[in-house]
Amino acid sequence: MVTEAELREEIASLSSSVLEIEISRLENSVVHLRRSNAELKEARSEDPDPELKAAIEENIVLIAKQAARIEKLKKEILDAVARPGTEADVATDMDVSNLRESGTGDDGVWL
């Protein structure tokens, strides 16, 4: 099992473009898990199979874990932008506005 410190170190070592790809992958996964849960809930209304309930609960846990990871990755990108001399600091094509709009980062003034 990976510790929190090991995960933070691994995330910090990745380039912002790799982090953005991982964020996109996780967001896509969350969309599919939510759609799956909606379908499972509909099926469960017709058939109270305990397996359906278990699948819904597993998806809820997985969605929460992936959402937390997305927020950590977004925070790392924003932190990298703030660090002078980093790849993200000098990248002119990096769009962090969508990260800020999602509510991540501090509530400071964005220039």
GIJOJO-V910554 format. One record per pair of residues at least 24 apart in sequence whose ideal C-beta (glycine too) atoms are under 10 Angstrom apart, sorted by the first residue. I is the first residue (numbers start at 1). J is the second residue. D is the distance in whole Angstrom. If there is no record, write none. Layout:
# GIJOJO-V910554
I,J,D ; I,J,D
This chain:
# GIJOJO-V910554
4,72,10 ; 7,69,9 ; 7,72,8 ; 8,72,8 ; 8,76,8 ; 11,69,9 ; 11,72,7 ; 11,73,6 ; 11,75,9 ; 11,76,5 ; 11,77,10 ; 11,79,10 ; 11,80,10 ; 12,76,6 ; 12,79,8 ; 12,80,8 ; 12,83,10 ; 12,86,10 ; 14,73,9 ; 14,76,8 ; 14,77,10 ; 14,80,9 ; 15,77,10 ; 15,80,9 ; 15,86,10 ; 15,87,6 ; 15,88,8 ; 15,91,9 ; 16,73,10 ; 16,76,8 ; 16,77,5 ; 16,78,10 ; 16,80,6 ; 16,81,8 ; 16,86,8 ; 16,87,6 ; 16,88,4 ; 16,89,10 ; 16,91,7 ; 16,94,6 ; 16,96,9 ; 17,77,10 ; 17,87,8 ; 17,88,9 ; 17,91,8 ; 17,93,10 ; 17,94,8 ; 18,73,10 ; 19,72,10 ; 19,73,5 ; 19,74,8 ; 19,76,6 ; 19,77,5 ; 19,80,8 ; 19,88,9 ; 20,73,8 ; 20,74,9 ; 20,77,7 ; 20,94,8 ; 20,95,9 ; 20,96,10 ; 20,98,10 ; 20,99,9 ; 21,73,10 ; 22,69,8 ; 22,70,9 ; 22,73,6 ; 23,69,9 ; 23,70,6 ; 23,71,10 ; 23,72,10 ; 23,73,5 ; 23,74,6 ; 23,76,10 ; 23,77,8 ; 23,98,10 ; 23,99,8 ; 23,102,10 ; 24,70,10 ; 25,66,10 ; 25,70,10 ; 26,65,10 ; 26,66,5 ; 26,67,8 ; 26,68,10 ; 26,69,6 ; 26,70,5 ; 26,73,8 ; 27,66,8 ; 27,67,9 ; 27,70,6 ; 29,62,8 ; 29,63,9 ; 29,66,6 ; 29,70,10 ; 30,59,10 ; 30,62,9 ; 30,63,6 ; 30,64,10 ; 30,65,10 ; 30,66,5 ; 30,67,6 ; 30,69,10 ; 30,70,8 ; 31,63,10 ; 32,59,10 ; 33,58,9 ; 33,59,5 ; 33,60,9 ; 33,62,6 ; 33,63,5 ; 33,66,8 ; 34,59,8 ; 34,60,10 ; 34,63,7 ; 35,59,10 ; 36,63,10 ; 37,62,10 ; 37,63,8 ; 70,102,9 ; 70,104,9 ; 71,99,10 ; 71,102,8 ; 71,103,9 ; 71,104,6 ; 71,105,10 ; 72,104,9 ; 73,99,9 ; 73,104,9 ; 74,98,9 ; 74,99,5 ; 74,100,9 ; 74,102,7 ; 74,103,9 ; 74,104,4 ; 74,105,8 ; 75,99,8 ; 75,104,6 ; 75,105,7 ; 75,106,10 ; 76,104,10 ; 77,104,9 ; 77,105,9 ; 78,104,6 ; 78,105,5 ; 78,106,9 ; 78,110,10 ; 79,105,9 ; 81,105,9 ; 82,106,10
